[in-house]
């Protein structure tokens, strides 16, 4: 298993959780972004900078992700593509995207996008809370524990 992080929009606190988990569980974690990011020196933490442009980082993750990998993203279309390739997808808020729930989430995302393009202010997501961080850390721990158990 590799962990792929849609790093352009990933909160710093979530990246820090991922860095600690990568070291502790010895799992390769690659942050993909179109702007330079400083990452700790580690055999398990990598940074891949891609060109600027719409969905360039997302497309690179989809190109590289394999079945059994984990993608960290709040981008619903990216999560859907990762799931279609047999990967898991976890949002920085700790929401596990699955084959069962990604369709309705994609529909809602498209609906809200249509509303916004029509001029309706749908508001943005709330700030990342302590409970969001805890939910993320808990889901990540469960996924990595399953990885260890299946070895």
Buried (B, 14 or more C-beta within 10 A) or exposed (E): BBBBBBBBEBBEBBBEBBBEBBBEBEBBBBBBBBEEBEBEEEEBBBBBBBEEEEEBBBBBBBEBBEEEBBBBBBBBBBBBBBBEBEBBBBBBBBBBBEEEEBEEBBEEBEEEEEEEEEEEEEEEEEEBEEEBBEBBBEBBBEBBEEBEEEE
